[in-house]
């Protein structure tokens, strides 16, 4: 079998097909759903400089609206979470490959005043779904 050069038209067609596949993959990735990773610190100690904020990490490829709330165990509203913010430097996954990692935070306060020690419920809502769990505040 002889070594034959691939004609330029075939190279161009192969390159165009590869670009189409990569573009289609990126479009599918952008449409994929929200992924919640959970809080980085389930126990927060607001009186210290260590673990004084709870970070709630998630992947948000479609850049959908995300909100978070904190409740007492009796169901009373305590606070809205702050954010969302990009995940750099939080312990959350770091952005790479065009993914949209973000986080919400809660600093253990209600109306600017520190809450008492105890167990609190969180609820994060995104894309019509709710994610819930607990966070412990220790003083």
Secondary structure, DSSP 8 states (H G I E B T S, - for coil): -------HHHHHHHHHHHHHHHHHHHHHHHHS--EEEEES-SEE-TTSSSS-SEEEEEE-TT---EEEEEEETT--EEEE-EEEEE-TTSSS----TT--EEEEEE-SEETTEE--SEEEEEEEEETTEEEEEEEEE--
